[in-house]
């Protein structure tokens, strides 16, 4: 499973989720068997070699039509900010689907 997250910092250790229009880098996190396998970064959400099945945004008000057109699931991390917190919330099904 590949999860796409807009981040505010290119330093992955310090990066936090941000609004899509304010992002510095897209992060693609590959999760297998409940563990992070890899973290890749790209300037464009569609620039990764592998397709992302899920995009995580930080609010319900984010414009996500581009992702909907690609049949990606849209999840919202209302309280989680770091990559580890977002992935943990995903694994424990604590992220909500985007309300339109």
C-alpha positions as a Markdown table, in Angstrom:
| # | Residue | x | y | z |
|---|---|---|---|---|
| 1 | Unk | 0.0 | 0.0 | 0.0 |
| 2 | Unk | 1.4 | 3.4 | -1.0 |
| 3 | Unk | 0.3 | 6.4 | 0.9 |
| 4 | Unk | 0.8 | 10.0 | -0.3 |
| 5 | Unk | 1.2 | 12.9 | 2.1 |
| 6 | Unk | 1.9 | 16.6 | 1.4 |
| 7 | Unk | 4.7 | 17.7 | 3.8 |
| 8 | Unk | 6.0 | 21.1 | 4.9 |
| 9 | Unk | 9.7 | 20.2 | 5.0 |
| 10 | Unk | 12.2 | 18.2 | 2.9 |
| 11 | Unk | 13.8 | 16.9 | 6.1 |
| 12 | Unk | 11.7 | 13.8 | 6.7 |
| 13 | Unk | 12.6 | 13.7 | 10.4 |
| 14 | Unk | 11.2 | 17.2 | 10.9 |
| 15 | Unk | 8.4 | 17.2 | 8.3 |
| 16 | Unk | 4.8 | 17.6 | 9.1 |
| 17 | Unk | 1.6 | 17.3 | 7.1 |
| 18 | Unk | 0.5 | 20.6 | 5.5 |
| 19 | Unk | -2.0 | 22.1 | 3.1 |
| 20 | Unk | -1.5 | 21.0 | -0.4 |
| 21 | Unk | -1.1 | 24.5 | -1.7 |
| 22 | Unk | 1.7 | 25.1 | 1.0 |
| 23 | Unk | 3.6 | 21.9 | 0.6 |
| 24 | Unk | 7.4 | 21.7 | 0.1 |
| 25 | Unk | 7.5 | 18.0 | -0.9 |
| 26 | Unk | 5.2 | 15.0 | -1.5 |
| 27 | Unk | 6.1 | 11.9 | 0.5 |
| 28 | Unk | 5.1 | 8.4 | -0.6 |
| 29 | Unk | 5.1 | 5.9 | 2.3 |
| 30 | Unk | 5.1 | 2.2 | 1.3 |
| 31 | Unk | 3.4 | 0.1 | 4.1 |
| 32 | Unk | 3.5 | -3.7 | 4.1 |
| 33 | Unk | 2.4 | -6.0 | 6.9 |
| 34 | Unk | 1.9 | -3.1 | 9.2 |
| 35 | Unk | 5.3 | -1.6 | 8.8 |
| 36 | Unk | 6.9 | 1.2 | 6.9 |
| 37 | Unk | 9.0 | -0.4 | 4.1 |
| 38 | Unk | 10.1 | 2.8 | 2.3 |
| 39 | Unk | 9.7 | 6.5 | 2.2 |
| 40 | Unk | 10.2 | 8.3 | -1.1 |
| 41 | Unk | 9.9 | 12.0 | -1.9 |
| 42 | Unk | 9.0 | 13.9 | -5.1 |
| 43 | Unk | 8.1 | 17.4 | -6.1 |
| 44 | Unk | 5.0 | 16.1 | -7.9 |
| 45 | Unk | 2.3 | 13.9 | -6.5 |
| 46 | Unk | 2.2 | 11.9 | -9.7 |
| 47 | Unk | 5.9 | 11.7 | -10.1 |
| 48 | Unk | 6.4 | 8.5 | -8.2 |
| 49 | Unk | 7.2 | 5.2 | -10.0 |
| 50 | Unk | 4.5 | 3.3 | -8.1 |
| 51 | Unk | 0.9 | 4.4 | -7.9 |
| 52 | Unk | -0.4 | 5.7 | -4.6 |
| 53 | Unk | -3.7 | 4.2 | -3.5 |
| 54 | Unk | -4.3 | 6.7 | -0.7 |
| 55 | Unk | -3.7 | 10.4 | -0.1 |
| 56 | Unk | -3.8 | 11.8 | 3.4 |
| 57 | Unk | -4.7 | 15.5 | 3.8 |
| 58 | Unk | -4.9 | 17.7 | 6.9 |
| 59 | Unk | -8.4 | 19.0 | 6.6 |
| 60 | Unk | -11.8 | 18.3 | 4.9 |
| 61 | Unk | -11.6 | 21.5 | 3.0 |
| 62 | Unk | -8.6 | 20.5 | 0.9 |
| 63 | Unk | -9.2 | 20.4 | -2.9 |
| 64 | Unk | -8.7 | 16.7 | -3.8 |
| 65 | Unk | -10.5 | 16.3 | -7.1 |
| 66 | Unk | -7.2 | 15.3 | -8.9 |
| 67 | Unk | -6.9 | 12.4 | -6.6 |
| 68 | Unk | -10.6 | 11.4 | -6.8 |
| 69 | Unk | -10.2 | 11.3 | -10.6 |
| 70 | Unk | -7.4 | 8.7 | -10.1 |
| 71 | Unk | -9.6 | 6.6 | -7.8 |
| 72 | Unk | -7.4 | 7.3 | -4.8 |
| 73 | Unk | -8.9 | 7.1 | -1.3 |
| 74 | Unk | -8.8 | 10.4 | 0.5 |
| 75 | Unk | -8.2 | 10.3 | 4.3 |
| 76 | Unk | -7.9 | 13.2 | 6.7 |
| 77 | Unk | -5.4 | 13.4 | 9.5 |
| 78 | Unk | -7.1 | 16.0 | 11.8 |
| 79 | Unk | -4.7 | 15.7 | 14.7 |
| 80 | Unk | -1.7 | 13.7 | 13.4 |
| 81 | Unk | 1.2 | 15.7 | 12.0 |
| 82 | Unk | 4.3 | 13.5 | 11.6 |
| 83 | Unk | 4.8 | 10.6 | 9.2 |
| 84 | Unk | 5.0 | 8.1 | 12.0 |
| 85 | Unk | 1.8 | 9.4 | 13.7 |
| 86 | Unk | -0.1 | 9.5 | 10.4 |
| 87 | Unk | 0.9 | 5.9 | 9.5 |
| 88 | Unk | 0.1 | 4.7 | 13.0 |
| 89 | Unk | -3.3 | 6.3 | 12.8 |
| 90 | Unk | -3.8 | 4.7 | 9.4 |
| 91 | Unk | -2.9 | 1.2 | 10.7 |
| 92 | Unk | -5.3 | 1.6 | 13.6 |
| 93 | Unk | -8.0 | 3.0 | 11.3 |
| 94 | Unk | -8.1 | 6.3 | 13.1 |
| 95 | Unk | -8.1 | 8.5 | 10.0 |
| 96 | Unk | -11.4 | 9.6 | 8.6 |
| 97 | Unk | -12.6 | 9.7 | 5.0 |
| 98 | Unk | -12.8 | 13.3 | 3.6 |
| 99 | Unk | -16.2 | 14.9 | 4.1 |
| 100 | Unk | -17.2 | 16.9 | 1.0 |
